[in-house]
Each structure stands twice: as structure tokens, then as C-alpha cells.
Amino acid sequence: MNAHWECLRAIVFREWLRFVQQRSRFLSALVRPLLWLVVFAAGFRAALGIAIIEPYDTYITYETYIVPGLACMILLFNGMQGSLSMVYDREMGSMRVLLTSPMSRSFLLASKLLATALISLLQVYAFLGITWLYGVQPPALGLLGALPALLLVALLLSALGLLLSNGIRQLENFAGVMNFVIFPMFFLSSALYPLWKMREASDWLYWLCALNPFTHAVELVRYALYGQLNTLALAVCLGLTLLFSLLAVLSFNPQHAALRRSA
């Protein structure tokens, strides 16, 4: 048990050092959703005349509605960036060195996912603190109650990123894959607009959003912030986290870089 704890602590500390040395990563993680909150929300209301919406039998401002989606946006981008670091470690050979330890591959990869998720949570709560000052103020207990939901979503998106990184042979190809995954997942979800609005516009767009895993991640966090539990979203997120994690462990190949160089 002590060996496992020391291994986990070392991996988390390594990710923390990497995060501290990349200050621009922290700033970009905050600036991106804040721009959406300040600029997009104001423009959306000005263009469509929507000041309040009715998603869950209660009226809330549009800014309040999109904050959970923007928090999940941070988790999504960090999950993809965490998988980028995995590709980089694989290219440099440091991941193969780590796998020479007596710990199992599944434990090492799970530790990597947990480390990425914990770093993401720090950025999410920094964002929520700024939105609190901006005037979007979920219940204080909701901020604490949303922690398990945010952690689960962070693990889900990190596992998805790791699974995608396993199929990438070259570091240069990762940016294209990120854009191909991140933007459809984000825009075809309930992060910026409720599903019933999508249904009014188009049935096929509604079903794309309803089947999007990111939609369930956003809904899980949105409900949790206000002391409610969305059981469907919880079941989907739990199931997909286990599925993506299992597939990521089974498909992980630290020899990709060496094979490519030898070829």
C-alpha cells in the first residue's frame, strides 16, 4: 500500500510541477470560458432577447445556465491537454521508463488520469470563484456538493483523451484530432443552450446533442451545483468512464514512438 501511495503521489506531484511551470496553460484555461461568459452571454441575450430560461421548473439567468457548461469546457480542454502530455511522454520515452516500475500498467495509467483530473479541478474552482465575483453565485453548498460530479467528469474526459492519444502515432497530428473532438462535443451539447431549444430548431440536432456524452457530463454538474442529482447523467458518466478507462488501458502501447522511429 505504501508503494502504491508513493507512486501515486509522485505522479500527481510531477503533473503539478508541469502545470506550475506552464502558467499560460492556467491563464488560457480561465480566459477562454470567461470570454464566453462575458461576451457570448451578453451577445446571445442582445440578439435573441433572452434574459431568462426555464430548464428545470425554475427561472435562471442565461449566465447562470452556461456556467456549468463552461466549467466542463475547462475539464474537456484539460483532458485533451493531459492526453497531449501522454503523447509527448511516449515520444520522449519517459512513459516507458515509468512502466518499468513494479506497479501494474492499469495503476500507473489510473494515477495519470487522477493527476490530470485533480489539476483540472483547481482550474474549475478558480473559474467558479471568478464567476462568483461576476455575480453568478450558485449555492455555497452546491459548490461543495458538485465536487464529486466534477471529479467524475474530469476522469471521464481524461480517460477519453487518453484513449484518443493511444491511436495517435505522431505528436504533430494531435492538434487536428483535438479540434475534431473538442468542438463537436462542446457545441453539440447542452453547455450553451437547453435541449428543448435544440428540439425546437431541429430534431436531428436534438438527438445528436442528447446522445453526446458531454451533454450528460454538463447536466450532471449543472444539477449538482444546485443540490440535485440527475440519475441518468450519473449512470452515463460512470459507465463511460469505466468503458473509456478500460479501453485506454488495453490499447495503450508505449512502443509507438520507438516503432515509428525504427520504421
N, C-alpha and C positions, 0 to 999 in steps of 0.2 A: 504493500500500500504506500509506504514512504517513497519507494522508487517511482511509482506512478504519479504521486503528488509532485515530486521534484521535477519529473519530466513535463508535467502539465504546467507547472509554474515557470519553467524555463522557456517553454514555447510561448506562453502568454507574455512573459517579460520581453522576449525577442520581438514579438509583434508590437508591444508597447513602445520599445525603443525605435522601431522602424516608423511608427506613427509620429512620435515626438520629433524625429528628425525630418519629417515631411510636413512642415507647417502649412504649406499651400494646400495639402490634402484636407486638412481640417477647415481651412477658410473656404475652400471651394464647396465642401460638404454643407456649410452653413449658408453661403451666398446664394447657391442655386435654389434651394427651397424658399429662402426669404424673398428673392426676386419674384418667384411665383406667387407668394403670399401677398406682397405689397402691390405688384404691378398687374399680374394676371387677374387677381380677385377684383381689383378696382375696375379694370377694363371690362371684365365679364359683366359686372353689375351695371356699368355705364352703357354697354352695348345692348344688353338684353333687358335691362330694367329689373333685374332680380336682386332683391335685397335679402330675402329670406326664403328658405326652402323648408319642406316638410318631409324629412326622411323617416322619422321614427315616432310618429304621433306627437311631435313637438316641433316648435319653430326655432330655428337657429340661424345665425348669420352665415353667409357663404364662406367667410373666412374661417369660422369655426368648423364648418363642414370639411374644408380641404386640408386642415392642419394634420389630421391623422394620415391622409394620403401623402402629404409632403414628408411626414416623419418616415413613412415606409419608403419613400423615394430615397432618403438617405441610406436606409438599410439595403435597398436594391443596388445603389451605386457602390456601396462599400462591399457588398457581397461579390460584385463583379471585380472590384479592385483587389479584393483578397484572393480571388482566383488568378488575377494577373500576377500577384506576387508568387503564387504557387508555380505558374509557368516560368517565371524568372528563376525561382529556386531550382526548378528542374533543369533549366538551361545551364545554370552555373554549377550544377552538381551538388549543391548543398542539401537538397532533399534526399539524394541517395546516401549522403553521409549520415543524415538523421535516421534513415531506415536501417542503418547498420546497428542501431541500439537494440537491446534485447526486448524492447517493447513491441507489441504487435502493430502491424500496419493500421488496423482499424482504430486502435487507441491513438496513434500519432495523428492520423487524419482527423479524428474527432476532436483532438486537442487543438489542432489548427483551426477547425471550424468554430470551436468555442472561443478561441482567442480573437478571431475576426469578429464574432458576434459581440463580444464584450467591448471591443473598441468602437463598434458601431453604436452601441447603447450610449456611450459617453457623448457622441456627437448628436444623437437624437435628443437627449435630455438638455444639452446646450441649446439646441434649436427650440425646444419647448419652453426653456427659460426665457429666450428672447421673445417668443410669441406671447408669453405671459405679460411681459412689459409692453408689448404692442397692443394688448387689450383682449387677446384671445385666451381666455382663462378657464380651462377645464377644472372640475373639482380637484382639490388638492389630494384627496384620497384616490381619485381616479388616476392621477399621475403615478401613484404608487401601485395601484391595482393593475395598471397597464404594463407594469414591468415584465410579468411572465409572458404576456402576449407579445410584447416587443422582442423578448429574448427568443421566443419560438419562431417568430417571423424572421429574425436575424439569422437563426440557424437554418431555416428553410431556404432563404435566398443565398446564404453562403454555400450550402450543400449543392444548390443548383449551379452556382458559379463554379464550384469545384468539378462537378460533373461535366460542365461545358469545357473547362480547361483541359480535361483528360483527352478530349478529342482534338486539341489544337497542337500541331506539331511544331509550329514556328511562332515565336513571340510577336512577329510583325503582323500576323493575321488576327491577333486578339482584338484590336480596336474595332475592326469591322464586325466581328462576332458580337462584341459588347453592344454596339449600336443596333444591330439586328435583333437583339434580345431585349435590351432595356426599353427602347422607345415604344415598340408594340405592347409590351407588358404594361407600361405605365399609362399610355393613352387609351388602351382598350381595357380600362378598369373603372372602378367607381371612385378613383382617387380624386377626380376633379368634378364629377357630376354623378348624380344618383342614377341607378339602373332604370328607374321608371322614366327618367328623362330620355335615356337612350332608347327605351321601348317606344316612346312617342315618335322618335325620329326614324327608327328602322328596327325591324325585328331581328335581322341577321346580325346587326351591330350589337343588339342587346344580348344575343346568345353568345357572341364572341366574348363580350365582357363577363357574362355570367359564368362561362367556362374557364376564364382566365384565373390561374392560381393567385395572381397578385390581387385580384378583387377580393378574394376570401381573406387574404392577409390584411388588406386595408380594413375590411369590415370587422375582423377580429379586434384590431387595435381601436377602431372607432367606437365600438360598443364598450370595450374595456375602459376607455378613457372616461366613460360616463357611468361606470359601475354596473354594466350589463354584460351578459355572456351570450355570444352568438354561437350556438352549439354546432351548427352546420359548418361555419367558418373554422371553428376549433378542430372538428373532425378532419376537414380537408387539409388544414395546415399540418396537423400531426401526421396524417397518413403520407402526405407528400414529403415531409421532412424525413421520415423513415425510409421512404422509397428512394429519394434522391441520394441520401447518405449511403444506403446500401449499394446503389448503382455506382456511386462515386468511388467507394472502396474497392468494388470488384473490378472497375475499369481503370483504376489508377495504374500507370506504368511509368516509373521513374527513369526508364531507359530510353524514352522517346528522343531526348536530345542526343544521347550517345549514338543511337541507331541512325539518326539523321546525319550526324557528322561523319559516321563511318561510311554511310551510303554516298 
